[in-house]
Amino acid sequence: MDSSQRISIRQIRAARALLHWSQDTLAGASGVSAATIKRLEARDGDLGGRDSTIERLRRALESAGIAFIGGEAAPGVQLRLPATLVATLQPDELNASNDE
């Protein structure tokens, strides 16, 4: 999903759940206040707020390994291995012992 597409509140909640992040953790990673995140997540639908706020939330989650997938038809999130870890692993090393 490119940055011009909207993110839903459900995607933010799902991304936090995949990362085991609290609202406070997301606030620290994004620079968006915990109070703002709480207010935004209290609603449903598209993530509201300023474009700069949405972009900071998106960047923080994507930096942690979240991919926003599916577009408007079937929005979702996926947790991906960090590129630094993928680059260091050989195909035969990809197993449950090195899952993060």
Biopython code that builds the backbone (N, CA, C, O; Angstrom):
import numpy as np
from Bio.PDB.StructureBuilder import StructureBuilder

atoms = [
    (1, "MET", "N", (0.855, -1.166, 0.000)),
    (1, "MET", "CA", (0.000, 0.000, 0.000)),
    (1, "MET", "C", (0.904, 1.233, 0.000)),
    (1, "MET", "O", (1.803, 1.338, 0.834)),
    (2, "ASP", "N", (0.675, 2.161, -0.921)),
    (2, "ASP", "CA", (1.515, 3.350, -0.921)),
    (2, "ASP", "C", (0.980, 4.375, 0.072)),
    (2, "ASP", "O", (-0.145, 4.261, 0.559)),
    (3, "SER", "N", (1.799, 5.370, 0.362)),
    (3, "SER", "CA", (1.454, 6.318, 1.423)),
    (3, "SER", "C", (0.262, 7.204, 1.087)),
    (3, "SER", "O", (-0.262, 7.885, 1.970)),
    (4, "SER", "N", (-0.182, 7.212, -0.179)),
    (4, "SER", "CA", (-1.341, 8.030, -0.525)),
    (4, "SER", "C", (-2.649, 7.343, -0.146)),
    (4, "SER", "O", (-3.688, 8.001, -0.094)),
    (5, "GLN", "N", (-2.627, 6.041, 0.119)),
    (5, "GLN", "CA", (-3.836, 5.328, 0.501)),
    (5, "GLN", "C", (-4.086, 5.489, 1.987)),
    (5, "GLN", "O", (-3.152, 5.578, 2.785)),
    (6, "ARG", "N", (-5.344, 5.523, 2.343)),
    (6, "ARG", "CA", (-5.740, 5.732, 3.735)),
    (6, "ARG", "C", (-5.475, 4.481, 4.559)),
    (6, "ARG", "O", (-5.505, 3.360, 4.051)),
    (7, "ILE", "N", (-5.218, 4.696, 5.828)),
    (7, "ILE", "CA", (-5.063, 3.618, 6.794)),
    (7, "ILE", "C", (-6.305, 3.653, 7.674)),
    (7, "ILE", "O", (-6.791, 4.725, 8.034)),
    (8, "SER", "N", (-6.808, 2.485, 8.012)),
    (8, "SER", "CA", (-7.973, 2.444, 8.888)),
    (8, "SER", "C", (-7.530, 2.315, 10.347)),
    (8, "SER", "O", (-6.407, 1.910, 10.649)),
    (9, "ILE", "N", (-8.448, 2.672, 11.229)),
    (9, "ILE", "CA", (-8.208, 2.513, 12.661)),
    (9, "ILE", "C", (-7.943, 1.046, 12.981)),
    (9, "ILE", "O", (-7.068, 0.728, 13.786)),
    (10, "ARG", "N", (-8.699, 0.159, 12.350)),
    (10, "ARG", "CA", (-8.512, -1.280, 12.591)),
    (10, "ARG", "C", (-7.118, -1.733, 12.196)),
    (10, "ARG", "O", (-6.537, -2.589, 12.864)),
    (11, "GLN", "N", (-6.567, -1.175, 11.121)),
    (11, "GLN", "CA", (-5.209, -1.523, 10.716)),
    (11, "GLN", "C", (-4.189, -1.074, 11.769)),
    (11, "GLN", "O", (-3.228, -1.790, 12.051)),
    (12, "ILE", "N", (-4.400, 0.097, 12.340)),
    (12, "ILE", "CA", (-3.492, 0.577, 13.384)),
    (12, "ILE", "C", (-3.553, -0.351, 14.594)),
    (12, "ILE", "O", (-2.520, -0.742, 15.137)),
    (13, "ARG", "N", (-4.761, -0.700, 15.010)),
    (13, "ARG", "CA", (-4.919, -1.604, 16.158)),
    (13, "ARG", "C", (-4.307, -2.974, 15.871)),
    (13, "ARG", "O", (-3.632, -3.549, 16.725)),
    (14, "ALA", "N", (-4.545, -3.493, 14.669)),
    (14, "ALA", "CA", (-3.999, -4.800, 14.295)),
    (14, "ALA", "C", (-2.476, -4.761, 14.240)),
    (14, "ALA", "O", (-1.807, -5.702, 14.668)),
    (15, "ALA", "N", (-1.937, -3.671, 13.713)),
    (15, "ALA", "CA", (-0.478, -3.529, 13.647)),
    (15, "ALA", "C", (0.120, -3.502, 15.048)),
    (15, "ALA", "O", (1.136, -4.146, 15.309)),
    (16, "ARG", "N", (-0.511, -2.758, 15.942)),
    (16, "ARG", "CA", (-0.019, -2.720, 17.324)),
    (16, "ARG", "C", (-0.079, -4.100, 17.958)),
    (16, "ARG", "O", (0.833, -4.493, 18.685)),
    (17, "ALA", "N", (-1.156, -4.840, 17.682)),
    (17, "ALA", "CA", (-1.302, -6.181, 18.248)),
    (17, "ALA", "C", (-0.210, -7.118, 17.723)),
    (17, "ALA", "O", (0.367, -7.886, 18.493)),
    (18, "LEU", "N", (0.074, -7.059, 16.428)),
    (18, "LEU", "CA", (1.132, -7.904, 15.867)),
    (18, "LEU", "C", (2.494, -7.601, 16.484)),
    (18, "LEU", "O", (3.311, -8.501, 16.682)),
    (19, "LEU", "N", (2.728, -6.340, 16.782)),
    (19, "LEU", "CA", (4.005, -5.929, 17.357)),
    (19, "LEU", "C", (4.036, -6.042, 18.882)),
    (19, "LEU", "O", (5.088, -5.877, 19.499)),
    (20, "HIS", "N", (2.881, -6.322, 19.485)),
    (20, "HIS", "CA", (2.749, -6.321, 20.948)),
    (20, "HIS", "C", (3.089, -4.938, 21.509)),
    (20, "HIS", "O", (3.764, -4.814, 22.531)),
    (21, "TRP", "N", (2.607, -3.905, 20.819)),
    (21, "TRP", "CA", (2.860, -2.524, 21.209)),
    (21, "TRP", "C", (1.629, -1.942, 21.891)),
    (21, "TRP", "O", (0.500, -2.162, 21.454)),
    (22, "SER", "N", (1.860, -1.208, 22.950)),
    (22, "SER", "CA", (0.795, -0.425, 23.574)),
    (22, "SER", "C", (0.655, 0.893, 22.813)),
    (22, "SER", "O", (1.452, 1.203, 21.928)),
    (23, "GLN", "N", (-0.363, 1.653, 23.171)),
    (23, "GLN", "CA", (-0.487, 2.989, 22.588)),
    (23, "GLN", "C", (0.714, 3.848, 22.980)),
    (23, "GLN", "O", (1.183, 4.666, 22.189)),
    (24, "ASP", "N", (1.203, 3.660, 24.193)),
    (24, "ASP", "CA", (2.377, 4.422, 24.639)),
    (24, "ASP", "C", (3.616, 4.075, 23.825)),
    (24, "ASP", "O", (4.418, 4.954, 23.509)),
    (25, "THR", "N", (3.778, 2.798, 23.484)),
    (25, "THR", "CA", (4.925, 2.382, 22.681)),
    (25, "THR", "C", (4.857, 3.005, 21.292)),
    (25, "THR", "O", (5.857, 3.504, 20.777)),
    (26, "LEU", "N", (3.666, 2.973, 20.687)),
    (26, "LEU", "CA", (3.494, 3.606, 19.377)),
    (26, "LEU", "C", (3.754, 5.103, 19.476)),
    (26, "LEU", "O", (4.351, 5.694, 18.576)),
    (27, "ALA", "N", (3.309, 5.710, 20.557)),
    (27, "ALA", "CA", (3.550, 7.146, 20.749)),
    (27, "ALA", "C", (5.045, 7.433, 20.780)),
    (27, "ALA", "O", (5.511, 8.378, 20.143)),
    (28, "GLY", "N", (5.792, 6.630, 21.511)),
    (28, "GLY", "CA", (7.232, 6.835, 21.589)),
    (28, "GLY", "C", (7.937, 6.632, 20.257)),
    (28, "GLY", "O", (8.877, 7.355, 19.929)),
    (29, "ALA", "N", (7.482, 5.650, 19.494)),
    (29, "ALA", "CA", (8.106, 5.345, 18.204)),
    (29, "ALA", "C", (7.757, 6.358, 17.126)),
    (29, "ALA", "O", (8.539, 6.581, 16.202)),
    (30, "SER", "N", (6.582, 6.973, 17.240)),
    (30, "SER", "CA", (6.100, 7.862, 16.173)),
    (30, "SER", "C", (6.247, 9.345, 16.475)),
    (30, "SER", "O", (6.265, 10.171, 15.562)),
    (31, "GLY", "N", (6.353, 9.681, 17.754)),
    (31, "GLY", "CA", (6.365, 11.092, 18.124)),
    (31, "GLY", "C", (4.980, 11.699, 18.183)),
    (31, "GLY", "O", (4.840, 12.913, 18.332)),
    (32, "VAL", "N", (3.950, 10.866, 18.067)),
    (32, "VAL", "CA", (2.556, 11.303, 18.202)),
    (32, "VAL", "C", (2.149, 11.031, 19.643)),
    (32, "VAL", "O", (2.438, 9.953, 20.163)),
    (33, "SER", "N", (1.499, 11.957, 20.289)),
    (33, "SER", "CA", (1.176, 11.771, 21.702)),
    (33, "SER", "C", (0.248, 10.581, 21.918)),
    (33, "SER", "O", (-0.572, 10.249, 21.062)),
    (34, "ALA", "N", (0.394, 9.945, 23.081)),
    (34, "ALA", "CA", (-0.468, 8.818, 23.435)),
    (34, "ALA", "C", (-1.926, 9.257, 23.494)),
    (34, "ALA", "O", (-2.820, 8.497, 23.122)),
    (35, "ALA", "N", (-2.167, 10.475, 23.957)),
    (35, "ALA", "CA", (-3.541, 10.992, 24.019)),
    (35, "ALA", "C", (-4.146, 11.094, 22.620)),
    (35, "ALA", "O", (-5.322, 10.784, 22.433)),
    (36, "THR", "N", (-3.360, 11.522, 21.645)),
    (36, "THR", "CA", (-3.852, 11.619, 20.267)),
    (36, "THR", "C", (-4.147, 10.233, 19.715)),
    (36, "THR", "O", (-5.176, 10.031, 19.071)),
    (37, "ILE", "N", (-3.255, 9.273, 19.958)),
    (37, "ILE", "CA", (-3.469, 7.909, 19.481)),
    (37, "ILE", "C", (-4.735, 7.334, 20.113)),
    (37, "ILE", "O", (-5.540, 6.701, 19.430)),
    (38, "LYS", "N", (-4.909, 7.552, 21.409)),
    (38, "LYS", "CA", (-6.100, 7.060, 22.097)),
    (38, "LYS", "C", (-7.357, 7.676, 21.485)),
    (38, "LYS", "O", (-8.344, 6.978, 21.250)),
    (39, "ARG", "N", (-7.319, 8.981, 21.228)),
    (39, "ARG", "CA", (-8.475, 9.666, 20.634)),
    (39, "ARG", "C", (-8.764, 9.135, 19.232)),
    (39, "ARG", "O", (-9.923, 8.907, 18.886)),
    (40, "LEU", "N", (-7.730, 8.935, 18.425)),
    (40, "LEU", "CA", (-7.921, 8.425, 17.072)),
    (40, "LEU", "C", (-8.476, 7.005, 17.089)),
    (40, "LEU", "O", (-9.356, 6.672, 16.294)),
    (41, "GLU", "N", (-7.967, 6.166, 17.991)),
    (41, "GLU", "CA", (-8.393, 4.773, 18.050)),
    (41, "GLU", "C", (-9.774, 4.587, 18.683)),
    (41, "GLU", "O", (-10.339, 3.496, 18.617)),
    (42, "ALA", "N", (-10.312, 5.621, 19.284)),
    (42, "ALA", "CA", (-11.636, 5.526, 19.898)),
    (42, "ALA", "C", (-12.739, 5.493, 18.850)),
    (42, "ALA", "O", (-13.892, 5.191, 19.160)),
    (43, "ARG", "N", (-12.383, 5.802, 17.611)),
    (43, "ARG", "CA", (-13.358, 5.806, 16.528)),
    (43, "ARG", "C", (-13.152, 4.597, 15.643)),
    (43, "ARG", "O", (-12.290, 3.760, 15.914)),
    (44, "ASP", "N", (-13.941, 4.502, 14.581)),
    (44, "ASP", "CA", (-13.787, 3.435, 13.597)),
    (44, "ASP", "C", (-13.703, 4.087, 12.221)),
    (44, "ASP", "O", (-13.982, 5.277, 12.079)),
    (45, "GLY", "N", (-13.326, 3.328, 11.226)),
    (45, "GLY", "CA", (-13.235, 3.860, 9.873)),
    (45, "GLY", "C", (-11.813, 4.261, 9.537)),
    (45, "GLY", "O", (-10.855, 3.743, 10.111)),
    (46, "ASP", "N", (-11.684, 5.194, 8.595)),
    (46, "ASP", "CA", (-10.366, 5.681, 8.208)),
    (46, "ASP", "C", (-9.718, 6.428, 9.361)),
    (46, "ASP", "O", (-10.396, 7.059, 10.172)),
    (47, "LEU", "N", (-8.417, 6.346, 9.419)),
    (47, "LEU", "CA", (-7.668, 7.075, 10.426)),
    (47, "LEU", "C", (-7.778, 8.559, 10.115)),
    (47, "LEU", "O", (-7.369, 9.009, 9.044)),
    (48, "GLY", "N", (-8.330, 9.312, 11.052)),
    (48, "GLY", "CA", (-8.481, 10.747, 10.861)),
    (48, "GLY", "C", (-7.241, 11.481, 11.330)),
    (48, "GLY", "O", (-6.216, 10.870, 11.634)),
    (49, "GLY", "N", (-7.345, 12.758, 11.384)),
    (49, "GLY", "CA", (-6.231, 13.568, 11.855)),
    (49, "GLY", "C", (-5.453, 14.208, 10.730)),
    (49, "GLY", "O", (-5.792, 14.085, 9.553)),
    (50, "ARG", "N", (-4.412, 14.886, 11.123)),
    (50, "ARG", "CA", (-3.554, 15.570, 10.149)),
    (50, "ARG", "C", (-2.757, 14.571, 9.329)),
    (50, "ARG", "O", (-2.406, 13.494, 9.809)),
    (51, "ASP", "N", (-2.474, 14.943, 8.079)),
    (51, "ASP", "CA", (-1.669, 14.080, 7.215)),
    (51, "ASP", "C", (-0.306, 13.789, 7.837)),
    (51, "ASP", "O", (0.204, 12.676, 7.714)),
    (52, "SER", "N", (0.284, 14.773, 8.499)),
    (52, "SER", "CA", (1.604, 14.571, 9.108)),
    (52, "SER", "C", (1.527, 13.560, 10.254)),
    (52, "SER", "O", (2.464, 12.789, 10.459)),
    (53, "THR", "N", (0.430, 13.557, 10.996)),
    (53, "THR", "CA", (0.236, 12.596, 12.081)),
    (53, "THR", "C", (0.098, 11.188, 11.519)),
    (53, "THR", "O", (0.728, 10.252, 12.013)),
    (54, "ILE", "N", (-0.715, 11.040, 10.498)),
    (54, "ILE", "CA", (-0.919, 9.740, 9.860)),
    (54, "ILE", "C", (0.405, 9.218, 9.307)),
    (54, "ILE", "O", (0.725, 8.039, 9.461)),
    (55, "GLU", "N", (1.162, 10.084, 8.675)),
    (55, "GLU", "CA", (2.440, 9.672, 8.091)),
    (55, "GLU", "C", (3.439, 9.247, 9.171)),
    (55, "GLU", "O", (4.191, 8.293, 8.969)),
    (56, "ARG", "N", (3.455, 9.932, 10.298)),
    (56, "ARG", "CA", (4.363, 9.538, 11.391)),
    (56, "ARG", "C", (3.970, 8.189, 11.965)),
    (56, "ARG", "O", (4.841, 7.376, 12.277)),
    (57, "LEU", "N", (2.673, 7.934, 12.110)),
    (57, "LEU", "CA", (2.217, 6.626, 12.583)),
    (57, "LEU", "C", (2.582, 5.536, 11.577)),
    (57, "LEU", "O", (3.085, 4.478, 11.956)),
    (58, "ARG", "N", (2.329, 5.796, 10.300)),
    (58, "ARG", "CA", (2.652, 4.839, 9.242)),
    (58, "ARG", "C", (4.152, 4.513, 9.256)),
    (58, "ARG", "O", (4.537, 3.344, 9.245)),
    (59, "ARG", "N", (4.979, 5.535, 9.279)),
    (59, "ARG", "CA", (6.434, 5.314, 9.243)),
    (59, "ARG", "C", (6.922, 4.506, 10.441)),
    (59, "ARG", "O", (7.763, 3.619, 10.295)),
    (60, "ALA", "N", (6.399, 4.810, 11.613)),
    (60, "ALA", "CA", (6.819, 4.091, 12.823)),
    (60, "ALA", "C", (6.453, 2.609, 12.717)),
    (60, "ALA", "O", (7.266, 1.746, 13.048)),
    (61, "LEU", "N", (5.254, 2.317, 12.265)),
    (61, "LEU", "CA", (4.815, 0.930, 12.153)),
    (61, "LEU", "C", (5.550, 0.198, 11.039)),
    (61, "LEU", "O", (5.932, -0.960, 11.208)),
    (62, "GLU", "N", (5.750, 0.856, 9.909)),
    (62, "GLU", "CA", (6.479, 0.225, 8.810)),
    (62, "GLU", "C", (7.933, -0.023, 9.191)),
    (62, "GLU", "O", (8.506, -1.040, 8.800)),
    (63, "SER", "N", (8.533, 0.882, 9.941)),
    (63, "SER", "CA", (9.916, 0.696, 10.391)),
    (63, "SER", "C", (10.051, -0.498, 11.327)),
    (63, "SER", "O", (11.119, -1.103, 11.429)),
    (64, "ALA", "N", (8.961, -0.830, 12.005)),
    (64, "ALA", "CA", (8.971, -1.963, 12.933)),
    (64, "ALA", "C", (8.627, -3.280, 12.233)),
    (64, "ALA", "O", (8.623, -4.335, 12.867)),
    (65, "GLY", "N", (8.338, -3.224, 10.928)),
    (65, "GLY", "CA", (8.078, -4.442, 10.173)),
    (65, "GLY", "C", (6.661, -4.632, 9.695)),
    (65, "GLY", "O", (6.335, -5.678, 9.134)),
    (66, "ILE", "N", (5.818, -3.653, 9.900)),
    (66, "ILE", "CA", (4.421, -3.764, 9.455)),
    (66, "ILE", "C", (4.307, -3.351, 7.989)),
    (66, "ILE", "O", (4.888, -2.353, 7.562)),
    (67, "ALA", "N", (3.552, -4.136, 7.233)),
    (67, "ALA", "CA", (3.208, -3.780, 5.856)),
    (67, "ALA", "C", (1.696, -3.606, 5.798)),
    (67, "ALA", "O", (0.949, -4.482, 6.234)),
    (68, "PHE", "N", (1.253, -2.491, 5.266)),
    (68, "PHE", "CA", (-0.168, -2.250, 5.066)),
    (68, "PHE", "C", (-0.534, -2.857, 3.720)),
    (68, "PHE", "O", (0.017, -2.467, 2.690)),
    (69, "ILE", "N", (-1.460, -3.808, 3.725)),
    (69, "ILE", "CA", (-1.758, -4.587, 2.523)),
    (69, "ILE", "C", (-3.243, -4.532, 2.189)),
    (69, "ILE", "O", (-4.068, -4.114, 3.002)),
    (70, "GLY", "N", (-3.562, -4.964, 0.976)),
    (70, "GLY", "CA", (-4.949, -5.176, 0.587)),
    (70, "GLY", "C", (-5.667, -4.014, -0.045)),
    (70, "GLY", "O", (-6.699, -4.215, -0.686)),
    (71, "GLY", "N", (-5.171, -2.817, 0.107)),
    (71, "GLY", "CA", (-5.857, -1.674, -0.480)),
    (71, "GLY", "C", (-7.218, -1.439, 0.143)),
    (71, "GLY", "O", (-7.507, -1.948, 1.226)),
    (72, "GLU", "N", (-8.050, -0.675, -0.533)),
    (72, "GLU", "CA", (-9.365, -0.326, -0.001)),
    (72, "GLU", "C", (-10.337, -1.501, 0.009)),
    (72, "GLU", "O", (-11.251, -1.542, 0.832)),
    (73, "ALA", "N", (-10.145, -2.452, -0.897)),
    (73, "ALA", "CA", (-11.071, -3.577, -0.998)),
    (73, "ALA", "C", (-10.961, -4.524, 0.198)),
    (73, "ALA", "O", (-11.973, -5.023, 0.690)),
    (74, "ALA", "N", (-9.757, -4.767, 0.657)),
    (74, "ALA", "CA", (-9.541, -5.709, 1.762)),
    (74, "ALA", "C", (-8.344, -5.253, 2.586)),
    (74, "ALA", "O", (-7.303, -5.909, 2.569)),
    (75, "PRO", "N", (-8.473, -4.140, 3.307)),
    (75, "PRO", "CA", (-7.326, -3.610, 4.041)),
    (75, "PRO", "C", (-6.882, -4.550, 5.151)),
    (75, "PRO", "O", (-7.702, -5.168, 5.831)),
    (76, "GLY", "N", (-5.584, -4.645, 5.317)),
    (76, "GLY", "CA", (-5.029, -5.487, 6.365)),
    (76, "GLY", "C", (-3.616, -5.062, 6.690)),
    (76, "GLY", "O", (-3.117, -4.056, 6.185)),
    (77, "VAL", "N", (-2.984, -5.839, 7.536)),
    (77, "VAL", "CA", (-1.590, -5.614, 7.888)),
    (77, "VAL", "C", (-0.872, -6.951, 7.898)),
    (77, "VAL", "O", (-1.480, -8.005, 8.084)),
    (78, "GLN", "N", (0.418, -6.883, 7.696)),
    (78, "GLN", "CA", (1.247, -8.080, 7.707)),
    (78, "GLN", "C", (2.544, -7.733, 8.408)),
    (78, "GLN", "O", (3.086, -6.644, 8.218)),
    (79, "LEU", "N", (3.045, -8.653, 9.217)),
    (79, "LEU", "CA", (4.321, -8.463, 9.895)),
    (79, "LEU", "C", (5.405, -9.110, 9.054)),
    (79, "LEU", "O", (5.326, -10.293, 8.725)),
    (80, "ARG", "N", (6.403, -8.339, 8.713)),
    (80, "ARG", "CA", (7.508, -8.836, 7.897)),
    (80, "ARG", "C", (8.793, -8.814, 8.707)),
    (80, "ARG", "O", (8.953, -8.001, 9.618)),
    (81, "LEU", "N", (9.695, -9.705, 8.370)),
    (81, "LEU", "CA", (11.002, -9.701, 9.013)),
    (81, "LEU", "C", (11.734, -8.423, 8.648)),
    (81, "LEU", "O", (11.654, -7.980, 7.502)),
    (82, "PRO", "N", (12.446, -7.818, 9.590)),
    (82, "PRO", "CA", (13.250, -6.644, 9.248)),
    (82, "PRO", "C", (14.260, -6.987, 8.159)),
    (82, "PRO", "O", (14.831, -8.078, 8.170)),
    (83, "ALA", "N", (14.487, -6.082, 7.229)),
    (83, "ALA", "CA", (15.396, -6.313, 6.109)),
    (83, "ALA", "C", (16.790, -6.690, 6.581)),
    (83, "ALA", "O", (17.467, -7.494, 5.941)),
    (84, "THR", "N", (17.223, -6.116, 7.696)),
    (84, "THR", "CA", (18.567, -6.441, 8.192)),
    (84, "THR", "C", (18.674, -7.903, 8.599)),
    (84, "THR", "O", (19.724, -8.518, 8.415)),
    (85, "LEU", "N", (17.603, -8.470, 9.151)),
    (85, "LEU", "CA", (17.615, -9.873, 9.531)),
    (85, "LEU", "C", (17.511, -10.762, 8.304)),
    (85, "LEU", "O", (18.211, -11.770, 8.212)),
    (86, "VAL", "N", (16.650, -10.406, 7.360)),
    (86, "VAL", "CA", (16.487, -11.197, 6.143)),
    (86, "VAL", "C", (17.801, -11.261, 5.378)),
    (86, "VAL", "O", (18.161, -12.314, 4.852)),
    (87, "ALA", "N", (18.521, -10.145, 5.311)),
    (87, "ALA", "CA", (19.774, -10.094, 4.567)),
    (87, "ALA", "C", (20.839, -10.992, 5.187)),
    (87, "ALA", "O", (21.743, -11.439, 4.481)),
    (88, "THR", "N", (20.760, -11.265, 6.475)),
    (88, "THR", "CA", (21.787, -12.063, 7.130)),
    (88, "THR", "C", (21.459, -13.548, 7.178)),
    (88, "THR", "O", (22.336, -14.357, 7.479)),
    (89, "LEU", "N", (20.212, -13.926, 6.887)),
    (89, "LEU", "CA", (19.809, -15.322, 6.959)),
    (89, "LEU", "C", (19.886, -15.993, 5.591)),
    (89, "LEU", "O", (19.526, -15.407, 4.570)),
    (90, "GLN", "N", (20.354, -17.210, 5.597)),
    (90, "GLN", "CA", (20.349, -18.036, 4.394)),
    (90, "GLN", "C", (19.015, -18.784, 4.353)),
    (90, "GLN", "O", (18.406, -18.992, 5.402)),
    (91, "PRO", "N", (18.548, -19.190, 3.181)),
    (91, "PRO", "CA", (17.253, -19.875, 3.097)),
    (91, "PRO", "C", (17.125, -21.068, 4.040)),
    (91, "PRO", "O", (16.052, -21.289, 4.602)),
    (92, "ASP", "N", (18.184, -21.835, 4.225)),
    (92, "ASP", "CA", (18.097, -22.998, 5.109)),
    (92, "ASP", "C", (18.084, -22.609, 6.589)),
    (92, "ASP", "O", (17.889, -23.466, 7.452)),
    (93, "GLU", "N", (18.289, -21.323, 6.888)),
    (93, "GLU", "CA", (18.269, -20.839, 8.271)),
    (93, "GLU", "C", (16.913, -20.262, 8.675)),
    (93, "GLU", "O", (16.712, -19.900, 9.834)),
    (94, "LEU", "N", (15.994, -20.176, 7.730)),
    (94, "LEU", "CA", (14.677, -19.632, 8.016)),
    (94, "LEU", "C", (13.823, -20.702, 8.684)),
    (94, "LEU", "O", (13.281, -21.582, 8.016)),
    (95, "ASN", "N", (13.709, -20.619, 10.000)),
    (95, "ASN", "CA", (12.931, -21.584, 10.765)),
    (95, "ASN", "C", (12.437, -20.935, 12.040)),
    (95, "ASN", "O", (12.744, -19.773, 12.309)),
    (96, "ALA", "N", (11.692, -21.660, 12.808)),
    (96, "ALA", "CA", (11.074, -21.106, 14.009)),
    (96, "ALA", "C", (12.097, -20.664, 15.061)),
    (96, "ALA", "O", (11.776, -19.827, 15.904)),
    (97, "SER", "N", (13.291, -21.193, 15.033)),
    (97, "SER", "CA", (14.277, -20.831, 16.060)),
    (97, "SER", "C", (14.753, -19.392, 15.932)),
    (97, "SER", "O", (15.249, -18.829, 16.908)),
    (98, "ASN", "N", (14.619, -18.780, 14.758)),
    (98, "ASN", "CA", (15.061, -17.393, 14.602)),
    (98, "ASN", "C", (13.912, -16.444, 14.304)),
    (98, "ASN", "O", (14.132, -15.339, 13.809)),
    (99, "ASP", "N", (12.684, -16.868, 14.601)),
    (99, "ASP", "CA", (11.529, -15.965, 14.492)),
    (99, "ASP", "C", (11.625, -14.908, 15.565)),
    (99, "ASP", "O", (12.051, -15.181, 16.687)),
    (100, "GLU", "N", (11.226, -13.698, 15.216)),
    (100, "GLU", "CA", (11.203, -12.615, 16.202)),
    (100, "GLU", "C", (9.810, -12.135, 16.405)),
    (100, "GLU", "O", (9.580, -11.223, 17.199)),
]
sb = StructureBuilder()
sb.init_structure("model")
sb.init_model(0)
sb.init_chain("A")
sb.init_seg("    ")
for serial, (resi, resn, name, xyz) in enumerate(atoms, 1):
    if name == "N":
        sb.init_residue(resn, " ", resi, " ")
    sb.init_atom(name, np.array(xyz, "f"), 0.0, 1.0, " ", f" {name:<3s}", serial, name[0])
structure = sb.get_structure()
